[in-house]
Amino acid sequence: MNRLTLAALTGTPGTGKSSISSLLSLGGYLVFNVTDFIDLPEAGSVETGESIEVDTDMLRTRVAGRIGSTGPGLAFISGHLSHFVDCDVAIVLRCEPHVLRKRLDGRGWSSAKVIENVRAEVLDVILVEAAERINEVFEVDTTGRNPGESMAAVLRAAMERPDDLRPGSIDWTGEIEEWF
């Protein structure tokens, strides 16, 4: 690789971004966490109750300024807003809604916040947002995989860009009536 390839590792909260990011870092990959940029006042973040509103244009500028100075290779920016950063590829982590609910309940989140995020997963919200901004988008279902297996699929998506991980193979819409 003659230049830096930046991959967004994104997905609904609870799909495995932090676990996979840790393994990628241990494997020697450069991994940035989008929250490191959001917490900065220059990123235009404003706390509003349980969530933070982020000026994604300011976030993009801030990330580009820092990451642009790194050398060639493959790097990741991880976080559920990372697909708003200018990237070469987006890898959207997915998780079956019932499993996702258990993961989020385990964090002690409010029922309303858990349901909001499960509904976002059912409706492919992050996948659609990523596809609107980034040309190369892939999906990795983490439901039945351990973090190491999920990391291998993420690396495969980032490096090989395989057709079997392109959007369309994961579909939770059959569960819409249950969650809405």
Helices and strands as residue ranges (DSSP letters): E 4-11, H 17-26, E 30-33, H 35-38, G 41-43, E 46-48, E 51-53, H 56-67, E 73-78, G 82-84, E 89-94, H 97-105, H 111-122, H 125-133, E 136-141, H 147-160, G 163-165, G 173-175, H 176-179
